[in-house]
């Protein structure tokens, strides 16, 4: 079961080793920024359009982002309650609590996509994109920004609408869904070309996640335990229960569970820097959640597959 994830483990390790040794003098921060821009502006939109323009639009696909809202918003409420109760015992500052709410509430599509492809095959990518783009990205740039600003050391104005509109993957989803709904035929040659460009994004996503691993920050992991429990167990349980109640079953439900249980979002590092939250603690939660996800994802698949 875990052998299916061996390429993910190896690529993740390669990113971590690059962070430690910086081959050719190219440091991890600059490399991650360049690769992120490449995926956001070229590879990601190409892959998203190729998959979503031909994805079957059925009731199950509509349930997926709805379950994402239940998982994320329910998880945020659970994490807020936990840190309010444990705040004094953990000794967390307001900035630390804000960082942990970001860690608890939103999934990491960059690591979920390659893990889901490894466990279920490329046909499962439509579920990941529907969840990540329609639920996670919209939530993190609205609710997530609001949470970060509320716990910020100082106020940093940001236009939420402008942030979303500046994301080419979101445009790719909207365009692909419009083409799909209107029945506009997309030539096979074009889809093949877009897949050729976009498929390279899958291992690059894992490599960039590896660049963000911060094992040195793990000494503060105790304060992140409630956030990790919500992120990878309790929040997904809420989302799975909601999707099951709406009739989702079988492999699609298993894929959804694996996506919902993903690691903390890498974009959280950007938000913690921007709003001067506890970046080191967030880095510890991000690193631990990635390692936990690689252990939990196959178990969720085995538990929910018919």
C-alpha positions as YAML, in Angstrom:
chain: A
units: angstrom
residues:
- id: 1
  name: UNK
  ca: [0.00, 0.00, 0.00]
- id: 2
  name: UNK
  ca: [2.75, 2.45, 0.96]
- id: 3
  name: UNK
  ca: [4.84, 1.38, -2.04]
- id: 4
  name: UNK
  ca: [2.39, 3.35, -4.20]
- id: 5
  name: UNK
  ca: [3.62, 6.48, -2.43]
- id: 6
  name: UNK
  ca: [7.32, 5.72, -2.86]
- id: 7
  name: UNK
  ca: [7.75, 8.29, -5.70]
- id: 8
  name: UNK
  ca: [6.12, 10.93, -3.48]
- id: 9
  name: UNK
  ca: [8.45, 10.07, -0.57]
- id: 10
  name: UNK
  ca: [11.53, 10.23, -2.82]
- id: 11
  name: UNK
  ca: [10.57, 13.54, -4.45]
- id: 12
  name: UNK
  ca: [9.75, 15.04, -1.05]
- id: 13
  name: UNK
  ca: [13.15, 13.93, 0.24]
- id: 14
  name: UNK
  ca: [14.84, 15.47, -2.81]
- id: 15
  name: UNK
  ca: [13.24, 18.83, -2.01]
- id: 16
  name: UNK
  ca: [14.32, 18.60, 1.62]
- id: 17
  name: UNK
  ca: [17.91, 17.73, 0.63]
- id: 18
  name: UNK
  ca: [17.98, 20.68, -1.75]
- id: 19
  name: UNK
  ca: [16.90, 22.95, 1.10]
- id: 20
  name: UNK
  ca: [19.82, 21.69, 3.21]
- id: 21
  name: UNK
  ca: [22.58, 21.78, 0.58]
- id: 22
  name: UNK
  ca: [21.50, 24.38, -2.08]
- id: 23
  name: UNK
  ca: [23.22, 22.75, -5.13]
- id: 24
  name: UNK
  ca: [24.73, 25.27, -7.52]
- id: 25
  name: UNK
  ca: [24.21, 28.01, -4.96]
- id: 26
  name: UNK
  ca: [20.45, 28.15, -5.65]
- id: 27
  name: UNK
  ca: [18.78, 28.48, -2.25]
- id: 28
  name: UNK
  ca: [15.44, 26.86, -1.43]
- id: 29
  name: UNK
  ca: [13.51, 30.12, -1.03]
- id: 30
  name: UNK
  ca: [14.35, 31.44, -4.52]
- id: 31
  name: UNK
  ca: [13.89, 28.04, -6.14]
- id: 32
  name: UNK
  ca: [10.50, 27.52, -4.47]
- id: 33
  name: UNK
  ca: [9.34, 30.98, -5.57]
- id: 34
  name: UNK
  ca: [10.36, 30.35, -9.19]
- id: 35
  name: UNK
  ca: [8.75, 26.90, -9.33]
- id: 36
  name: UNK
  ca: [5.57, 28.17, -7.67]
- id: 37
  name: UNK
  ca: [5.24, 30.90, -10.30]
- id: 38
  name: UNK
  ca: [5.80, 28.33, -13.06]
- id: 39
  name: UNK
  ca: [3.05, 26.10, -11.66]
- id: 40
  name: UNK
  ca: [0.61, 28.92, -10.94]
- id: 41
  name: UNK
  ca: [0.93, 30.66, -14.31]
- id: 42
  name: UNK
  ca: [1.60, 27.78, -16.71]
- id: 43
  name: UNK
  ca: [1.53, 24.15, -15.61]
- id: 44
  name: UNK
  ca: [-1.35, 24.34, -13.13]
- id: 45
  name: UNK
  ca: [-3.84, 26.10, -15.42]
- id: 46
  name: UNK
  ca: [-2.91, 23.78, -18.31]
- id: 47
  name: UNK
  ca: [-3.53, 20.64, -16.26]
- id: 48
  name: UNK
  ca: [-6.72, 22.00, -14.67]
- id: 49
  name: UNK
  ca: [-8.28, 22.95, -18.00]
- id: 50
  name: UNK
  ca: [-7.35, 19.62, -19.61]
- id: 51
  name: UNK
  ca: [-8.99, 17.65, -16.77]
- id: 52
  name: UNK
  ca: [-11.98, 19.81, -15.85]
- id: 53
  name: UNK
  ca: [-13.10, 20.58, -19.42]
- id: 54
  name: UNK
  ca: [-13.85, 16.87, -19.86]
- id: 55
  name: UNK
  ca: [-14.78, 15.88, -16.32]
- id: 56
  name: UNK
  ca: [-18.29, 14.39, -15.97]
- id: 57
  name: UNK
  ca: [-20.43, 17.07, -14.33]
- id: 58
  name: UNK
  ca: [-22.73, 15.17, -12.01]
- id: 59
  name: UNK
  ca: [-24.22, 15.54, -8.56]
- id: 60
  name: UNK
  ca: [-21.16, 13.96, -6.95]
- id: 61
  name: UNK
  ca: [-18.90, 16.70, -8.32]
- id: 62
  name: UNK
  ca: [-21.19, 19.33, -6.76]
- id: 63
  name: UNK
  ca: [-21.10, 17.61, -3.35]
- id: 64
  name: UNK
  ca: [-17.28, 17.70, -3.23]
- id: 65
  name: UNK
  ca: [-16.74, 21.46, -2.74]
- id: 66
  name: UNK
  ca: [-19.77, 21.61, -0.43]
- id: 67
  name: UNK
  ca: [-18.14, 18.96, 1.76]
- id: 68
  name: UNK
  ca: [-14.98, 21.06, 1.59]
- id: 69
  name: UNK
  ca: [-16.80, 24.00, 3.13]
- id: 70
  name: UNK
  ca: [-18.12, 21.78, 5.93]
- id: 71
  name: UNK
  ca: [-14.65, 20.35, 6.57]
- id: 72
  name: UNK
  ca: [-12.86, 23.72, 6.56]
- id: 73
  name: UNK
  ca: [-15.41, 25.87, 8.39]
- id: 74
  name: UNK
  ca: [-16.27, 23.12, 10.86]
- id: 75
  name: UNK
  ca: [-12.58, 22.53, 11.44]
- id: 76
  name: UNK
  ca: [-11.98, 26.22, 12.09]
- id: 77
  name: UNK
  ca: [-14.73, 26.28, 14.71]
- id: 78
  name: UNK
  ca: [-13.35, 23.16, 16.40]
- id: 79
  name: UNK
  ca: [-9.80, 24.54, 16.40]
- id: 80
  name: UNK
  ca: [-10.94, 27.93, 17.73]
- id: 81
  name: UNK
  ca: [-12.79, 26.21, 20.57]
- id: 82
  name: UNK
  ca: [-9.80, 23.98, 21.36]
- id: 83
  name: UNK
  ca: [-7.30, 26.84, 21.48]
- id: 84
  name: UNK
  ca: [-9.65, 28.99, 23.51]
- id: 85
  name: UNK
  ca: [-9.85, 26.21, 26.11]
- id: 86
  name: UNK
  ca: [-6.15, 25.34, 25.95]
- id: 87
  name: UNK
  ca: [-4.79, 28.81, 25.24]
- id: 88
  name: UNK
  ca: [-3.40, 29.46, 28.71]
- id: 89
  name: UNK
  ca: [-1.99, 25.95, 29.09]
- id: 90
  name: UNK
  ca: [-0.17, 26.06, 25.74]
- id: 91
  name: UNK
  ca: [1.11, 29.58, 26.40]
- id: 92
  name: UNK
  ca: [0.32, 30.54, 22.81]
- id: 93
  name: UNK
  ca: [0.24, 34.19, 21.86]
- id: 94
  name: UNK
  ca: [-2.59, 35.63, 19.79]
- id: 95
  name: UNK
  ca: [-0.30, 35.34, 16.76]
- id: 96
  name: UNK
  ca: [0.38, 31.69, 17.54]
- id: 97
  name: UNK
  ca: [-3.31, 30.91, 17.81]
- id: 98
  name: UNK
  ca: [-3.96, 32.60, 14.48]
- id: 99
  name: UNK
  ca: [-1.25, 30.51, 12.84]
- id: 100
  name: UNK
  ca: [-2.78, 27.32, 14.25]
- id: 101
  name: UNK
  ca: [-6.24, 28.23, 12.99]
- id: 102
  name: UNK
  ca: [-4.80, 28.58, 9.49]
- id: 103
  name: UNK
  ca: [-3.08, 25.21, 9.91]
- id: 104
  name: UNK
  ca: [-6.29, 23.51, 11.06]
- id: 105
  name: UNK
  ca: [-8.79, 24.94, 8.60]
- id: 106
  name: UNK
  ca: [-7.46, 24.40, 5.09]
- id: 107
  name: UNK
  ca: [-6.05, 21.54, 3.02]
- id: 108
  name: UNK
  ca: [-2.87, 21.45, 0.93]
- id: 109
  name: UNK
  ca: [-3.75, 20.70, -2.70]
- id: 110
  name: UNK
  ca: [-0.10, 20.60, -3.75]
- id: 111
  name: UNK
  ca: [0.56, 17.43, -1.77]
- id: 112
  name: UNK
  ca: [-2.97, 16.01, -2.08]
- id: 113
  name: UNK
  ca: [-2.84, 15.87, -5.89]
- id: 114
  name: UNK
  ca: [0.24, 13.61, -6.25]
- id: 115
  name: UNK
  ca: [-0.87, 11.44, -3.33]
- id: 116
  name: UNK
  ca: [-4.35, 10.95, -4.82]
- id: 117
  name: UNK
  ca: [-2.90, 10.19, -8.27]
- id: 118
  name: UNK
  ca: [-0.54, 7.62, -6.71]
- id: 119
  name: UNK
  ca: [-3.34, 5.91, -4.78]
- id: 120
  name: UNK
  ca: [-6.29, 6.18, -7.21]
- id: 121
  name: UNK
  ca: [-4.91, 7.03, -10.67]
- id: 122
  name: UNK
  ca: [-5.14, 10.12, -12.86]
- id: 123
  name: UNK
  ca: [-8.94, 9.93, -13.24]
- id: 124
  name: UNK
  ca: [-9.22, 11.09, -9.62]
- id: 125
  name: UNK
  ca: [-7.69, 14.51, -10.39]
- id: 126
  name: UNK
  ca: [-11.09, 16.07, -11.11]
- id: 127
  name: UNK
  ca: [-12.08, 15.51, -7.46]
- id: 128
  name: UNK
  ca: [-8.90, 17.19, -6.23]
- id: 129
  name: UNK
  ca: [-9.37, 20.22, -8.49]
- id: 130
  name: UNK
  ca: [-13.05, 20.61, -7.60]
- id: 131
  name: UNK
  ca: [-12.15, 20.54, -3.91]
- id: 132
  name: UNK
  ca: [-8.99, 22.63, -4.05]
- id: 133
  name: UNK
  ca: [-10.08, 25.41, -6.42]
- id: 134
  name: UNK
  ca: [-13.78, 25.78, -5.66]
- id: 135
  name: UNK
  ca: [-13.51, 25.21, -1.89]
- id: 136
  name: UNK
  ca: [-10.00, 25.57, -0.45]
- id: 137
  name: UNK
  ca: [-8.59, 28.44, -2.53]
- id: 138
  name: UNK
  ca: [-11.73, 30.56, -2.28]
- id: 139
  name: UNK
  ca: [-11.95, 29.93, 1.47]
- id: 140
  name: UNK
  ca: [-8.31, 30.56, 2.30]
- id: 141
  name: UNK
  ca: [-8.26, 33.89, 0.43]
- id: 142
  name: UNK
  ca: [-11.44, 35.04, 2.16]
- id: 143
  name: UNK
  ca: [-12.01, 33.34, 5.51]
- id: 144
  name: UNK
  ca: [-8.32, 32.51, 5.92]
- id: 145
  name: UNK
  ca: [-7.23, 36.10, 5.29]
- id: 146
  name: UNK
  ca: [-9.89, 37.34, 7.72]
- id: 147
  name: UNK
  ca: [-8.64, 34.92, 10.42]
- id: 148
  name: UNK
  ca: [-5.03, 35.99, 9.84]
- id: 149
  name: UNK
  ca: [-5.92, 39.69, 9.95]
- id: 150
  name: UNK
  ca: [-7.92, 39.23, 13.15]
- id: 151
  name: UNK
  ca: [-4.90, 37.68, 14.88]
- id: 152
  name: UNK
  ca: [-2.32, 39.96, 13.27]
- id: 153
  name: UNK
  ca: [0.25, 42.00, 15.10]
- id: 154
  name: UNK
  ca: [-0.66, 44.89, 12.79]
- id: 155
  name: UNK
  ca: [-3.25, 45.43, 10.08]
- id: 156
  name: UNK
  ca: [-2.24, 44.85, 6.47]
- id: 157
  name: UNK
  ca: [-4.94, 45.83, 3.98]
- id: 158
  name: UNK
  ca: [-5.66, 43.36, 1.21]
- id: 159
  name: UNK
  ca: [-8.26, 43.17, -1.54]
- id: 160
  name: UNK
  ca: [-9.75, 39.68, -1.35]
- id: 161
  name: UNK
  ca: [-11.37, 39.91, -4.77]
- id: 162
  name: UNK
  ca: [-8.13, 41.04, -6.36]
- id: 163
  name: UNK
  ca: [-6.22, 38.19, -4.70]
- id: 164
  name: UNK
  ca: [-8.60, 35.59, -6.14]
- id: 165
  name: UNK
  ca: [-8.70, 37.16, -9.61]
- id: 166
  name: UNK
  ca: [-4.90, 37.10, -9.72]
- id: 167
  name: UNK
  ca: [-4.92, 33.28, -9.51]
- id: 168
  name: UNK
  ca: [-4.74, 31.77, -13.04]
- id: 169
  name: UNK
  ca: [-5.81, 28.32, -11.74]
- id: 170
  name: UNK
  ca: [-9.15, 29.83, -10.67]
- id: 171
  name: UNK
  ca: [-9.63, 31.26, -14.16]
- id: 172
  name: UNK
  ca: [-8.76, 27.86, -15.63]
- id: 173
  name: UNK
  ca: [-11.49, 26.21, -13.54]
- id: 174
  name: UNK
  ca: [-14.13, 28.78, -14.49]
- id: 175
  name: UNK
  ca: [-13.25, 28.56, -18.19]
- id: 176
  name: UNK
  ca: [-13.13, 24.75, -18.18]
- id: 177
  name: UNK
  ca: [-16.50, 24.49, -16.42]
- id: 178
  name: UNK
  ca: [-18.06, 26.96, -18.87]
- id: 179
  name: UNK
  ca: [-16.74, 24.96, -21.84]
- id: 180
  name: UNK
  ca: [-17.92, 21.73, -20.25]
- id: 181
  name: UNK
  ca: [-21.40, 23.00, -19.39]
- id: 182
  name: UNK
  ca: [-21.92, 24.57, -22.83]
- id: 183
  name: UNK
  ca: [-20.80, 21.39, -24.59]
- id: 184
  name: UNK
  ca: [-18.06, 23.17, -26.54]
- id: 185
  name: UNK
  ca: [-15.80, 20.46, -28.01]
- id: 186
  name: UNK
  ca: [-12.13, 20.62, -27.02]
- id: 187
  name: UNK
  ca: [-9.82, 19.05, -29.64]
- id: 188
  name: UNK
  ca: [-7.92, 15.97, -28.53]
- id: 189
  name: UNK
  ca: [-4.67, 17.50, -29.76]
- id: 190
  name: UNK
  ca: [-5.16, 20.55, -27.52]
- id: 191
  name: UNK
  ca: [-5.99, 18.39, -24.49]
- id: 192
  name: UNK
  ca: [-2.93, 16.24, -25.17]
- id: 193
  name: UNK
  ca: [-0.69, 19.33, -25.40]
- id: 194
  name: UNK
  ca: [-2.08, 20.76, -22.16]
- id: 195
  name: UNK
  ca: [-1.61, 17.43, -20.38]
- id: 196
  name: UNK
  ca: [2.00, 17.27, -21.63]
- id: 197
  name: UNK
  ca: [2.65, 20.67, -20.06]
- id: 198
  name: UNK
  ca: [0.54, 20.17, -16.95]
- id: 199
  name: UNK
  ca: [1.57, 16.66, -15.91]
- id: 200
  name: UNK
  ca: [5.02, 18.01, -15.03]
- id: 201
  name: UNK
  ca: [3.38, 20.03, -12.26]
- id: 202
  name: UNK
  ca: [2.59, 16.91, -10.20]
- id: 203
  name: UNK
  ca: [6.17, 15.95, -9.19]
- id: 204
  name: UNK
  ca: [7.15, 19.63, -9.01]
- id: 205
  name: UNK
  ca: [4.42, 20.24, -6.42]
- id: 206
  name: UNK
  ca: [5.90, 17.53, -4.20]
- id: 207
  name: UNK
  ca: [9.43, 18.88, -4.71]
- id: 208
  name: UNK
  ca: [8.34, 22.39, -3.67]
- id: 209
  name: UNK
  ca: [6.62, 20.97, -0.59]
- id: 210
  name: UNK
  ca: [9.90, 19.23, 0.25]
- id: 211
  name: UNK
  ca: [11.64, 22.59, 0.03]
- id: 212
  name: UNK
  ca: [9.32, 23.87, 2.78]
- id: 213
  name: UNK
  ca: [10.02, 21.10, 5.31]
- id: 214
  name: UNK
  ca: [11.41, 22.54, 8.54]
- id: 215
  name: UNK
  ca: [12.50, 19.70, 10.78]
- id: 216
  name: UNK
  ca: [14.29, 22.09, 13.15]
- id: 217
  name: UNK
  ca: [10.98, 23.70, 14.12]
- id: 218
  name: UNK
  ca: [9.53, 20.38, 15.30]
- id: 219
  name: UNK
  ca: [10.61, 21.14, 18.87]
- id: 220
  name: UNK
  ca: [7.46, 23.30, 19.18]
- id: 221
  name: UNK
  ca: [5.17, 20.62, 17.85]
- id: 222
  name: UNK
  ca: [3.26, 20.17, 21.12]
- id: 223
  name: UNK
  ca: [1.34, 23.41, 20.60]
- id: 224
  name: UNK
  ca: [0.32, 22.26, 17.13]
- id: 225
  name: UNK
  ca: [-1.26, 18.94, 18.20]
- id: 226
  name: UNK
  ca: [-4.87, 20.28, 18.42]
- id: 227
  name: UNK
  ca: [-4.55, 21.87, 14.98]
- id: 228
  name: UNK
  ca: [-3.19, 18.66, 13.45]
- id: 229
  name: UNK
  ca: [-5.95, 16.58, 15.07]
- id: 230
  name: UNK
  ca: [-8.58, 18.87, 13.56]
- id: 231
  name: UNK
  ca: [-6.82, 19.16, 10.19]
- id: 232
  name: UNK
  ca: [-6.32, 15.48, 9.55]
- id: 233
  name: UNK
  ca: [-8.98, 13.67, 11.60]
- id: 234
  name: UNK
  ca: [-11.90, 15.72, 12.96]
- id: 235
  name: UNK
  ca: [-12.40, 18.12, 10.03]
- id: 236
  name: UNK
  ca: [-12.32, 15.32, 7.44]
- id: 237
  name: UNK
  ca: [-14.74, 13.30, 9.58]
- id: 238
  name: UNK
  ca: [-17.24, 16.17, 9.38]
- id: 239
  name: UNK
  ca: [-16.80, 16.45, 5.62]
- id: 240
  name: UNK
  ca: [-17.10, 12.71, 5.03]
- id: 241
  name: UNK
  ca: [-20.25, 12.51, 7.17]
- id: 242
  name: UNK
  ca: [-21.78, 15.39, 5.20]
- id: 243
  name: UNK
  ca: [-20.90, 13.83, 1.83]
- id: 244
  name: UNK
  ca: [-22.17, 10.42, 2.94]
- id: 245
  name: UNK
  ca: [-25.46, 11.94, 4.04]
- id: 246
  name: UNK
  ca: [-25.83, 13.42, 0.55]
- id: 247
  name: UNK
  ca: [-25.32, 10.02, -1.07]
- id: 248
  name: UNK
  ca: [-21.62, 9.98, -1.93]
- id: 249
  name: UNK
  ca: [-20.24, 6.45, -1.81]
- id: 250
  name: UNK
  ca: [-17.42, 4.20, -2.96]
- id: 251
  name: UNK
  ca: [-14.20, 5.36, -4.53]
- id: 252
  name: UNK
  ca: [-15.31, 8.99, -4.86]
- id: 253
  name: UNK
  ca: [-15.94, 9.19, -1.10]
- id: 254
  name: UNK
  ca: [-12.53, 7.62, -0.43]
- id: 255
  name: UNK
  ca: [-10.81, 10.13, -2.74]
- id: 256
  name: UNK
  ca: [-12.62, 12.99, -1.03]
- id: 257
  name: UNK
  ca: [-11.51, 11.75, 2.40]
- id: 258
  name: UNK
  ca: [-7.89, 11.55, 1.29]
- id: 259
  name: UNK
  ca: [-8.06, 15.09, -0.11]
- id: 260
  name: UNK
  ca: [-9.73, 16.51, 3.01]
- id: 261
  name: UNK
  ca: [-7.13, 14.94, 5.31]
- id: 262
  name: UNK
  ca: [-4.27, 16.62, 3.47]
- id: 263
  name: UNK
  ca: [-1.51, 18.61, 5.15]
- id: 264
  name: UNK
  ca: [-1.67, 22.27, 6.19]
- id: 265
  name: UNK
  ca: [-1.58, 24.63, 3.19]
- id: 266
  name: UNK
  ca: [1.81, 25.89, 2.03]
- id: 267
  name: UNK
  ca: [0.24, 29.29, 1.32]
- id: 268
  name: UNK
  ca: [-0.19, 29.60, 5.08]
- id: 269
  name: UNK
  ca: [3.51, 30.45, 5.28]
- id: 270
  name: UNK
  ca: [2.83, 33.49, 3.07]
- id: 271
  name: UNK
  ca: [-0.10, 34.58, 5.24]
- id: 272
  name: UNK
  ca: [1.80, 34.13, 8.51]
- id: 273
  name: UNK
  ca: [4.62, 36.30, 7.14]
- id: 274
  name: UNK
  ca: [2.24, 38.93, 5.77]
- id: 275
  name: UNK
  ca: [0.27, 39.27, 8.99]
- id: 276
  name: UNK
  ca: [3.23, 38.70, 11.33]
- id: 277
  name: UNK
  ca: [1.83, 35.57, 12.94]
- id: 278
  name: UNK
  ca: [3.94, 32.78, 14.48]
- id: 279
  name: UNK
  ca: [5.70, 31.57, 11.33]
- id: 280
  name: UNK
  ca: [8.02, 29.13, 13.12]
- id: 281
  name: UNK
  ca: [5.12, 27.32, 14.77]
- id: 282
  name: UNK
  ca: [3.26, 27.19, 11.47]
- id: 283
  name: UNK
  ca: [6.36, 25.67, 9.85]
- id: 284
  name: UNK
  ca: [6.40, 22.95, 12.52]
- id: 285
  name: UNK
  ca: [2.72, 22.17, 11.92]
- id: 286
  name: UNK
  ca: [3.22, 22.13, 8.14]
- id: 287
  name: UNK
  ca: [6.17, 19.74, 8.33]
- id: 288
  name: UNK
  ca: [4.46, 17.37, 10.78]
- id: 289
  name: UNK
  ca: [1.21, 17.39, 8.80]
- id: 290
  name: UNK
  ca: [3.00, 16.43, 5.58]
- id: 291
  name: UNK
  ca: [4.70, 13.46, 7.24]
- id: 292
  name: UNK
  ca: [1.45, 12.41, 8.94]
- id: 293
  name: UNK
  ca: [-0.47, 12.72, 5.67]
- id: 294
  name: UNK
  ca: [1.80, 10.25, 3.92]
- id: 295
  name: UNK
  ca: [1.03, 7.77, 6.69]
- id: 296
  name: UNK
  ca: [-2.71, 8.46, 6.94]
- id: 297
  name: UNK
  ca: [-3.71, 8.72, 3.27]
- id: 298
  name: UNK
  ca: [-3.38, 4.98, 2.46]
- id: 299
  name: UNK
  ca: [-5.24, 4.14, 5.68]
- id: 300
  name: UNK
  ca: [-8.17, 6.39, 4.73]
- id: 301
  name: UNK
  ca: [-8.23, 4.77, 1.29]
- id: 302
  name: UNK
  ca: [-8.31, 1.27, 2.80]
- id: 303
  name: UNK
  ca: [-10.98, 2.26, 5.33]
- id: 304
  name: UNK
  ca: [-13.41, 3.80, 2.84]
- id: 305
  name: UNK
  ca: [-12.92, 1.77, -0.32]
- id: 306
  name: UNK
  ca: [-15.72, -0.77, -0.88]
...
